[in-house]
């Protein structure tokens, strides 16, 4: 399998999704009931199984847009990274997270060449672990804080809402990309 063209890094600050509805996918993070978060995470992971079963899962809709397989690998890894960050927020006072370069990870881990069936299982497992961890958060713990290396600050509540937009948005990206291929 040939190496795909590099994707231009997404350097947008997506924290604005905490303040307004995403105009691309229509998701409103303020509508998230924190008690529903574990079920939302698991349902999203289940939806990726159908995407990863498609015959064209590794086809990029455009050379500079990730394939559904690459997006699914990213969502799997986002669940893993956020689980680690949530562990730190629960155990440490106001931890500072090291930067995670998602684009470098996609290249280094060869997202484009991974097994869709294995990715589906790994994504489900990572999502389940994160969902289970969010299910343990109660009361004042939702107000515990953490910081990204770029200076963005979160409570566990805003961190949860910010996180859940990502996999939902990427399902939207994949649906939009497939529409472009089929058109």
N, CA and C of each residue as an Amber inpcrd file, in Angstrom:
protein
   549
   0.8430000  -1.1780000   0.0000000   0.0000000   0.0000000   0.0000000
   0.8910000   1.2450000   0.0000000   0.6340000   2.1420000  -0.9220000
   1.4580000   3.3510000  -1.0070000   1.1030000   4.3170000   0.1160000
   2.0750000   5.1390000   0.4500000   1.8730000   6.1290000   1.4960000
   0.9980000   7.2610000   0.9500000  -0.0060000   7.6510000   1.7010000
  -0.8620000   8.7490000   1.2340000  -0.1510000  10.0910000   1.3840000
  -0.6880000  11.0670000   0.6970000  -0.1600000  12.4270000   0.8250000
  -0.4000000  12.9190000   2.2490000   0.5310000  13.7070000   2.7720000
   0.3140000  14.2590000   4.1180000  -0.9050000  15.1770000   4.1370000
  -1.5560000  15.2090000   5.2690000  -2.7060000  16.0860000   5.4790000
  -2.1880000  17.3740000   6.1300000  -2.7160000  18.4980000   5.6950000
  -2.3450000  19.7650000   6.3470000  -2.8110000  19.7070000   7.7950000
  -1.9260000  20.0040000   8.7280000  -2.3080000  19.9500000  10.1410000
  -3.4820000  20.8810000  10.4500000  -4.3660000  20.3920000  11.2940000
  -5.4930000  21.2010000  11.7570000  -5.0140000  21.9760000  12.9740000
  -4.7930000  23.2590000  12.7990000  -4.2770000  24.0660000  13.9020000
  -5.3390000  24.9970000  14.4900000  -6.6110000  24.7020000  14.1940000
  -7.6930000  25.5090000  14.7540000  -7.8310000  25.2310000  16.2470000
  -8.2490000  26.2190000  16.9820000  -8.5650000  26.0640000  18.3910000
 -10.0480000  25.7290000  18.4820000 -10.3500000  24.4510000  18.6640000
 -11.7370000  23.9840000  18.6550000 -12.4680000  24.2190000  19.9790000
 -11.8400000  24.8780000  20.9470000 -12.5150000  25.0880000  22.2300000
 -13.7680000  25.9550000  22.0880000 -13.9180000  26.6470000  20.9860000
 -15.1120000  27.4580000  20.7600000 -16.3820000  26.6010000  20.7620000
 -16.2540000  25.2690000  20.5480000 -17.4540000  24.4190000  20.5500000
 -18.1100000  24.3830000  21.9290000 -17.4040000  24.8570000  22.9460000
 -18.0000000  24.9290000  24.2770000 -18.9450000  26.1260000  24.4050000
 -18.8340000  27.0710000  23.4750000 -19.6190000  28.3040000  23.5510000
 -20.7430000  28.4080000  22.5320000 -20.6770000  27.5980000  21.4760000
 -21.7170000  27.7000000  20.4410000 -21.8390000  26.3770000  19.6790000
 -22.9270000  26.2530000  18.9710000 -23.2020000  25.0630000  18.1760000
 -22.1980000  24.9770000  17.0340000 -21.7080000  23.7890000  16.7510000
 -20.7820000  23.6090000  15.6300000 -21.5490000  23.7880000  14.3240000
 -21.1550000  24.7520000  13.4920000 -21.8850000  24.9820000  12.2470000
 -21.6870000  23.8580000  11.2140000 -20.6390000  23.0670000  11.3630000
 -20.3880000  21.9840000  10.4130000 -21.2230000  20.7460000  10.7160000
 -21.2040000  20.2850000  11.9640000 -21.9010000  19.0360000  12.2970000
 -23.2160000  19.2760000  13.0320000 -23.4480000  20.5040000  13.5200000
 -24.6890000  20.8310000  14.2080000 -24.7500000  20.4150000  15.6650000
 -23.6520000  19.9010000  16.2090000 -23.6680000  19.4230000  17.5920000
 -23.5390000  20.5900000  18.5650000 -24.3680000  20.5470000  19.6060000
 -24.3760000  21.5710000  20.6470000 -23.8510000  20.9440000  21.9300000
 -22.6100000  21.2600000  22.2910000 -22.0080000  20.6430000  23.4740000
 -22.7320000  21.0350000  24.7620000 -23.3850000  22.1850000  24.7760000
 -24.0820000  22.6150000  25.9910000 -25.3040000  21.7450000  26.2740000
 -25.7520000  20.9920000  25.2870000 -26.9260000  20.1370000  25.4770000
 -26.5700000  18.7830000  26.0970000 -25.2960000  18.5100000  26.2860000
 -24.8630000  17.2070000  26.7960000 -25.1710000  17.0980000  28.2810000
 -25.9790000  16.1080000  28.6290000 -26.2030000  15.7550000  30.0270000
 -25.0250000  14.8820000  30.4310000 -24.2630000  15.3210000  31.4130000
 -23.0460000  14.5920000  31.7740000 -23.3270000  13.1510000  32.1800000
 -24.4850000  12.8880000  32.7550000 -24.8250000  11.5150000  33.1290000
 -25.0410000  10.6280000  31.8900000 -25.3400000  11.2330000  30.7490000
 -25.5590000  10.4840000  29.5120000 -24.2630000  10.2520000  28.7380000
 -23.1920000  10.8850000  29.1620000 -21.9280000  10.8320000  28.4290000
 -21.4250000   9.4090000  28.1680000 -21.3900000   8.5190000  29.1580000
 -20.8990000   7.1620000  28.8650000 -21.6820000   6.4720000  27.7390000
 -23.0030000   6.6080000  27.7640000 -23.8110000   5.9910000  26.7020000
 -23.5410000   6.6390000  25.3490000 -23.3340000   7.9550000  25.3340000
 -23.0290000   8.6510000  24.0800000 -21.7130000   8.1540000  23.4860000
 -20.7210000   7.9800000  24.3530000 -19.4030000   7.5310000  23.8880000
 -19.5040000   6.1260000  23.3090000 -20.1990000   5.2470000  24.0050000
 -20.3420000   3.8580000  23.5230000 -21.1630000   3.7990000  22.2320000
 -22.2130000   4.5880000  22.1420000 -23.0400000   4.5990000  20.9260000
 -22.2310000   5.0990000  19.7310000 -21.4060000   6.1020000  19.9600000
 -20.5700000   6.6080000  18.8710000 -19.6070000   5.5200000  18.3970000
 -18.9840000   4.8160000  19.3290000 -18.0600000   3.7380000  18.9570000
 -18.7880000   2.6560000  18.1610000 -20.0180000   2.3450000  18.5530000
 -20.8020000   1.3570000  17.8140000 -21.0660000   1.8200000  16.3810000
 -21.3210000   3.1120000  16.2020000 -21.5800000   3.6450000  14.8600000
 -20.3530000   3.4990000  13.9580000 -19.1640000   3.5750000  14.5370000
 -17.9510000   3.4280000  13.7310000 -17.8060000   2.0140000  13.1740000
 -18.3920000   1.0010000  13.8330000 -18.3040000  -0.3750000  13.3170000
 -18.8720000  -0.4630000  11.9030000 -20.0200000   0.1630000  11.6730000
 -20.6360000   0.1360000  10.3430000 -19.7590000   0.8660000   9.3330000
 -19.1880000   1.9790000   9.7430000 -18.3010000   2.7340000   8.8500000
 -17.0920000   1.8830000   8.4760000 -16.5170000   1.2110000   9.4660000
 -15.3000000   0.4230000   9.2280000 -15.5630000  -0.8570000   8.4410000
 -16.8130000  -1.2350000   8.2790000 -17.1660000  -2.4220000   7.4920000
 -17.3460000  -2.0950000   6.0040000 -17.3120000  -0.8310000   5.6580000
 -17.4920000  -0.4300000   4.2550000 -16.3020000  -0.8610000   3.4040000
 -16.5610000  -1.1930000   2.1820000 -15.5030000  -1.6000000   1.2560000
 -14.5420000  -0.4820000   0.9020000 -15.0050000   0.7550000   0.9760000
 -14.1710000   1.9030000   0.6050000 -13.6000000   2.6330000   1.8190000
 -13.5070000   1.9410000   2.9470000 -13.1110000   2.5650000   4.2090000
 -11.7280000   3.2160000   4.1460000 -10.8350000   2.6990000   3.3230000
  -9.4720000   3.2360000   3.2560000  -9.2910000   4.2570000   2.1340000
 -10.3670000   4.5480000   1.4080000 -10.2900000   5.4960000   0.2890000
 -10.4930000   6.9160000   0.8020000  -9.5580000   7.7710000   0.4670000
  -9.7110000   9.1820000   0.8220000 -10.6810000   9.8530000  -0.1440000
 -11.6240000  10.6360000   0.3620000 -12.5520000  11.3270000  -0.5350000
 -11.8470000  12.3800000  -1.3840000 -10.7530000  12.9100000  -0.8460000
  -9.8680000  13.8370000  -1.5470000  -8.4670000  13.5430000  -1.0440000
  -7.4490000  13.8220000  -1.8250000  -6.0850000  13.5040000  -1.3810000
  -5.6770000  14.1470000  -0.0590000  -6.2830000  15.2900000   0.2650000
  -5.9010000  16.0030000   1.4830000  -6.9220000  15.8410000   2.6170000
  -7.7670000  14.8060000   2.5230000  -8.7740000  14.5230000   3.5490000
  -8.6200000  13.0760000   3.9790000  -8.5860000  12.8580000   5.2910000
  -8.4520000  11.4950000   5.8010000  -9.5610000  10.5850000   5.2970000
  -9.2240000   9.3380000   5.1360000 -10.2190000   8.3010000   4.8530000
 -10.9980000   8.0120000   6.1360000 -12.0900000   7.2660000   5.9870000
 -12.8640000   6.8650000   7.1680000 -12.0040000   6.0300000   8.1090000
 -11.1420000   5.1990000   7.5660000 -10.2390000   4.4010000   8.3930000
  -9.3090000   5.2960000   9.2040000  -8.7400000   6.3080000   8.5720000
  -7.8470000   7.2280000   9.2810000  -8.5970000   7.9980000  10.3700000
  -9.8190000   8.4360000  10.0540000 -10.6220000   9.1140000  11.0710000
 -10.9220000   8.1760000  12.2360000 -11.2550000   6.9310000  11.9540000
 -11.5650000   5.9760000  13.0220000 -10.3450000   5.7290000  13.9070000
  -9.1660000   5.6170000  13.3010000  -7.9380000   5.4720000  14.0940000
  -7.7490000   6.6850000  14.9920000  -8.0010000   7.8540000  14.4380000
  -7.8810000   9.0900000  15.2240000  -8.8580000   9.0780000  16.4020000
 -10.1070000   8.7020000  16.1630000 -11.1000000   8.6730000  17.2390000
 -10.6800000   7.6720000  18.3140000 -10.1840000   6.5220000  17.8920000
  -9.6760000   5.5360000  18.8610000  -8.5990000   6.1590000  19.7350000
  -7.6500000   6.8440000  19.0960000  -6.5390000   7.4260000  19.8410000
  -6.9650000   8.6230000  20.6900000  -7.9540000   9.3720000  20.2320000
  -8.4960000  10.4550000  21.0470000  -9.0760000   9.8690000  22.3350000
  -9.8000000   8.7610000  22.2200000 -10.3460000   8.1190000  23.4280000
  -9.2150000   7.7200000  24.3740000  -8.1580000   7.1870000  23.8470000
  -7.0270000   6.7750000  24.6820000  -6.3560000   7.9770000  25.3500000
  -6.1010000   9.0150000  24.5820000  -5.4490000  10.2100000  25.1180000
  -6.3340000  10.8570000  26.1860000  -7.6200000  10.9710000  25.9050000
  -8.5160000  11.6120000  26.8590000  -8.7000000  10.7760000  28.1160000
  -8.6540000   9.4740000  27.9920000  -8.7160000   8.6330000  29.1810000
  -7.5120000   8.9190000  30.0770000  -6.3340000   9.0000000  29.4920000
  -5.1400000   9.3210000  30.2740000  -5.2220000  10.6950000  30.9090000
  -5.7640000  11.6450000  30.1860000  -5.9070000  12.9980000  30.7360000
  -6.9460000  13.0220000  31.8560000  -8.0240000  12.2760000  31.6780000
  -9.0460000  12.2220000  32.7180000  -8.4850000  11.5810000  33.9900000
  -7.6980000  10.5330000  33.8410000  -7.0440000   9.9170000  34.9970000
  -6.2440000  10.9720000  35.7590000  -5.4990000  11.7620000  35.0300000
  -4.6820000  12.8020000  35.6710000  -5.5500000  13.8630000  36.3420000
  -6.6420000  14.2730000  35.6900000  -7.5080000  15.2890000  36.2820000
  -8.1380000  14.7920000  37.5770000  -8.4180000  13.5050000  37.6400000
  -9.0170000  12.9460000  38.8500000  -7.9980000  12.7600000  39.9760000
  -6.7340000  12.5410000  39.6070000  -5.7040000  12.2190000  40.6040000
  -4.8150000  13.3970000  40.9890000  -4.6590000  14.3650000  40.0960000
  -3.7280000  15.4720000  40.3230000  -4.4890000  16.7880000  40.3840000
  -3.8710000  17.7610000  41.0010000  -4.4540000  19.0970000  41.0170000
  -3.9890000  19.8730000  39.7970000  -4.9420000  20.2300000  38.9340000
  -4.7060000  21.0690000  37.7610000  -3.5090000  20.6160000  36.9180000
  -3.5240000  19.3550000  36.4350000  -2.3880000  18.8740000  35.6480000
  -2.2390000  19.6350000  34.3330000  -1.0090000  19.6900000  33.8560000
  -0.6830000  20.2570000  32.5470000  -0.3680000  19.0900000  31.6300000
  -1.1240000  18.9590000  30.5490000  -0.9280000  17.8490000  29.6060000
   0.1490000  18.2030000  28.6050000   0.9390000  17.2260000  28.2620000
   1.8940000  17.4340000  27.1760000   1.1170000  17.4930000  25.8630000
   1.7020000  18.1210000  24.8730000   1.0780000  18.2400000  23.5710000
   0.9600000  16.8690000  22.9120000  -0.1430000  16.6280000  22.2310000
  -0.3180000  15.4230000  21.4270000  -0.4810000  15.8720000  19.9840000
   0.4610000  15.5040000  19.1490000   0.4070000  15.8660000  17.7300000
  -0.3360000  14.7610000  16.9860000  -1.6100000  14.9830000  16.7500000
  -2.4540000  13.9740000  16.1060000  -2.0020000  13.6780000  14.6780000
  -1.4810000  14.6510000  14.0030000  -1.0510000  14.4430000  12.6210000
   0.2190000  13.5940000  12.5710000   1.1450000  13.8470000  13.4790000
   2.3580000  13.0340000  13.5510000   2.0110000  11.5980000  13.9350000
   1.0460000  11.4320000  14.8340000   0.6120000  10.0900000  15.2260000
   0.0190000   9.3500000  14.0370000  -0.7920000  10.0280000  13.2440000
  -1.4100000   9.3960000  12.0750000  -0.3490000   8.8670000  11.1090000
   0.7100000   9.6370000  10.9170000   1.7940000   9.2000000  10.0220000
   2.6270000   8.0910000  10.6560000   3.0420000   8.3010000  11.8950000
   3.9180000   7.3370000  12.5620000   3.2430000   5.9790000  12.7450000
   1.9480000   5.9990000  13.0390000   1.2190000   4.7490000  13.2700000
   0.5680000   4.2010000  12.0050000   0.8140000   4.8680000  10.8900000
   0.3190000   4.4160000   9.5840000  -1.1910000   4.1080000   9.6260000
  -1.9440000   5.0960000  10.0400000  -3.3910000   4.9370000  10.1370000
  -3.9840000   4.3400000   8.8530000  -3.4950000   4.7890000   7.7320000
  -4.0530000   4.3740000   6.4410000  -3.9120000   2.8770000   6.1770000
  -2.9910000   2.2110000   6.8700000  -2.7060000   0.8030000   6.5870000
  -3.2040000  -0.1400000   7.6860000  -3.9160000   0.3770000   8.6650000
  -4.3740000  -0.4690000   9.7590000  -5.5830000  -1.3130000   9.3410000
  -5.7820000  -2.4070000  10.0390000  -6.8910000  -3.3230000   9.7770000
  -8.1980000  -2.7100000  10.2770000  -9.1770000  -2.4920000   9.3970000
 -10.4460000  -1.9080000   9.8350000 -11.1330000  -2.7220000  10.9430000
 -11.0920000  -4.0490000  10.8530000 -11.7310000  -4.8770000  11.8770000
 -11.0450000  -4.7020000  13.2250000  -9.7190000  -4.6600000  13.2130000
  -8.9770000  -4.4580000  14.4560000  -9.2260000  -3.0620000  15.0140000
  -9.2560000  -2.0640000  14.1450000  -9.5230000  -0.6950000  14.5840000
 -10.9140000  -0.6120000  15.2170000 -11.9050000  -1.2900000  14.6340000
 -13.2580000  -1.2820000  15.2090000 -13.2350000  -1.8310000  16.6280000
 -12.5160000  -2.9250000  16.8320000 -12.4270000  -3.5180000  18.1720000
 -11.6580000  -2.6180000  19.1330000 -10.5500000  -2.0530000  18.6640000
  -9.7440000  -1.1790000  19.5190000 -10.4930000   0.1080000  19.8620000
 -11.2200000   0.6540000  18.9010000 -11.9960000   1.8620000  19.1490000
 -13.0780000   1.5670000  20.1860000 -13.7680000   0.4400000  20.0400000
 -14.8080000   0.0710000  21.0110000 -14.2160000  -0.0970000  22.4020000
 -13.0660000  -0.7290000  22.4800000 -12.4060000  -0.9430000  23.7730000
 -11.9640000   0.3790000  24.4070000 -11.3540000   1.2440000  23.6050000
 -10.8980000   2.5430000  24.1150000 -12.0830000   3.4060000  24.5390000
 -13.1450000   3.3900000  23.7410000 -14.3430000   4.1650000  24.0780000
 -14.9840000   3.6250000  25.3470000 -15.0360000   2.3090000  25.4770000
 -15.6280000   1.7180000  26.6740000 -14.8270000   2.0790000  27.9240000
 -13.5070000   2.0460000  27.8230000 -12.6640000   2.4110000  28.9750000
 -12.9020000   3.8630000  29.3780000 -12.9650000   4.7570000  28.3940000
 -13.2030000   6.1680000  28.6970000 -14.6090000   6.3750000  29.2510000
 -15.5960000   5.7080000  28.6560000 -16.9710000   5.8210000  29.1450000
 -17.0640000   5.3450000  30.5950000 -16.4140000   4.2310000  30.8950000
 -16.4310000   3.6990000  32.2630000 -15.7770000   4.6770000  33.2330000
 -14.6970000   5.3170000  32.7980000 -14.0250000   6.2770000  33.6680000
 -14.9140000   7.5010000  33.8990000 -15.5650000   8.0140000  32.8350000
 -16.4730000   9.1450000  33.0250000 -17.6270000   8.7640000  33.9540000
 -18.0570000   7.5180000  33.9190000 -19.1550000   7.0710000  34.7810000
 -18.7860000   7.1180000  36.2620000 -17.5010000   7.1790000  36.5710000
 -17.0720000   7.2510000  37.9730000 -17.0480000   8.6730000  38.5070000
 -17.1730000   9.6580000  37.6210000 -17.0850000  11.0610000  38.0330000
 -18.4240000  11.4910000  38.6400000 -18.3590000  12.0940000  39.8270000
 -19.5780000  12.5170000  40.5240000 -19.3590000  13.8330000  41.2420000
 -20.4590000  14.5390000  41.4410000 -20.4630000  15.7370000  42.2850000
 -19.3830000  16.7410000  41.9460000 -18.6320000  17.1400000  42.9560000
 -17.6120000  18.1830000  42.8170000 -16.4600000  17.7740000  41.9020000
 -16.3160000  16.4790000  41.6240000 -15.2390000  16.0570000  40.7220000
 -15.3950000  16.6840000  39.3420000 -16.6200000  16.9790000  38.9230000
 -16.8340000  17.5870000  37.6110000 -16.1500000  18.9480000  37.5080000
 -15.8270000  19.5560000  38.6510000 -15.1820000  20.8710000  38.6670000
 -13.6580000  20.7980000  38.7400000 -13.0970000  19.6090000  38.8510000
 -11.6310000  19.4790000  38.8770000 -11.0860000  19.9870000  37.5450000
  -9.8840000  20.5220000  37.5680000  -9.3580000  21.1940000  36.3770000
  -8.1260000  20.5160000  35.8060000  -7.8420000  20.8950000  34.5780000
  -6.6470000  20.4780000  33.8650000  -6.3650000  21.4720000  32.7570000
  -5.1160000  21.4520000  32.2630000  -4.7070000  22.4260000  31.2430000
  -3.9810000  21.7300000  30.1090000  -4.2340000  22.2220000  28.9120000
  -3.4690000  21.7800000  27.7430000  -2.2080000  22.6190000  27.6380000
  -1.2270000  22.1100000  26.9100000   0.0380000  22.8320000  26.7560000
  -0.1250000  24.1540000  26.0100000  -1.2310000  24.3230000  25.2680000
  -1.4660000  25.5870000  24.5580000  -2.1640000  26.6270000  25.4390000
  -2.4050000  26.2770000  26.7110000  -3.0140000  27.2100000  27.6460000
  -4.5090000  27.0290000  27.8480000  -5.1670000  26.1880000  27.0380000
  -6.6040000  25.9620000  27.2220000  -6.8370000  25.2930000  28.5720000
  -7.8290000  25.7860000  29.2830000  -8.1640000  25.2640000  30.6200000
  -9.5330000  24.6000000  30.5640000  -9.6470000  23.5050000  31.2770000
 -10.8940000  22.7440000  31.3120000 -11.2200000  22.3360000  32.7320000
 -12.5050000  22.2080000  33.0200000 -12.9510000  21.4160000  34.1520000
 -13.2640000  20.0380000  33.5650000 -13.4730000  19.0620000  34.4020000
 -13.8410000  17.7550000  33.8340000 -15.1400000  17.8790000  33.0440000
 -16.0640000  18.7160000  33.4910000 -17.3260000  18.9010000  32.7700000
 -17.0930000  19.4930000  31.3780000 -16.2770000  20.5530000  31.2670000
 -16.0360000  21.1440000  29.9450000 -15.1530000  20.2300000  29.0980000
 -14.2320000  19.5470000  29.7400000 -13.3750000  18.5640000  29.0700000
 -14.2360000  17.4650000  28.4380000 -15.2460000  16.9980000  29.1760000
 -16.1470000  15.9530000  28.6790000 -16.9400000  16.4420000  27.4730000
 -17.4660000  17.6480000  27.5710000 -18.2680000  18.1960000  26.4660000
 -17.3900000  18.4790000  25.2380000 -16.2050000  18.9880000  25.4870000
 -15.2570000  19.2420000  24.4020000 -14.8880000  17.9180000  23.7210000
 -14.5720000  16.9130000  24.5230000 -14.2070000  15.6050000  23.9760000
 -15.3130000  15.0310000  23.0960000 -16.5430000  14.9680000  23.6030000
 -17.5940000  14.2270000  22.9100000 -17.9090000  14.8320000  21.5370000
 -17.6390000  16.1110000  21.3700000 -17.8370000  16.7110000  20.0540000
 -16.9360000  16.0600000  19.0150000 -15.7180000  15.7180000  19.3920000
 -14.7340000  15.2080000  18.4320000 -15.2100000  13.9560000  17.6930000
 -15.5670000  12.8600000  18.3780000 -15.9980000  11.6750000  17.6270000
 -17.3140000  11.8840000  16.8840000 -18.2000000  12.7000000  17.4430000
 -19.4530000  12.9970000  16.7430000 -19.1690000  13.7890000  15.4720000
 -18.2990000  14.7740000  15.5750000 -17.9360000  15.5860000  14.4080000
 -17.2760000  14.7220000  13.3370000 -16.4310000  13.8030000  13.7480000
 -15.7390000  12.9810000  12.7540000 -16.6640000  11.9850000  12.0630000
 -17.7120000  11.5170000  12.7300000 -18.7210000  10.7120000  12.0180000
 -19.3810000  11.5640000  10.9380000 -19.6250000  12.8140000  11.2590000
 -20.1750000  13.7540000  10.2790000 -19.1870000  13.9440000   9.1150000
 -17.9000000  14.1170000   9.4350000 -16.8740000  14.2590000   8.3930000
 -16.8900000  13.0670000   7.4480000 -16.9800000  11.8760000   8.0240000
 -16.9520000  10.6460000   7.2340000 -18.1840000  10.5550000   6.3360000
 -19.3500000  10.8790000   6.8760000 -20.5700000  10.8500000   6.0650000
 -20.4740000  11.8460000   4.9150000 -19.9410000  13.0150000   5.2120000
 -19.7740000  14.0480000   4.1830000 -18.7760000  13.5880000   3.1270000
 -17.6780000  12.9740000   3.5650000 -16.6570000  12.4790000   2.6380000
 -17.1750000  11.3790000   1.7300000 -17.9700000  10.4610000   2.3060000
 -18.5330000   9.3900000   1.4920000 -19.5020000   9.9420000   0.4720000
 -20.2440000  10.9720000   0.8600000 -21.1680000  11.5990000  -0.0970000
 -20.4000000  12.1680000  -1.2760000 -19.2200000  12.7330000  -1.0170000
 -18.4100000  13.3020000  -2.0920000 -17.9020000  12.1950000  -3.0270000
 -17.5460000  11.0350000  -2.4740000 -17.0660000   9.9140000  -3.2930000
 -18.1870000   9.3910000  -4.1690000 -19.3850000   9.2790000  -3.5990000
 -20.5080000   8.6740000  -4.3110000 -21.1530000   9.6260000  -5.3120000
 -20.8910000  10.9250000  -5.2020000 -21.5250000  11.9060000  -6.0830000
 -21.0050000  11.8290000  -7.4930000
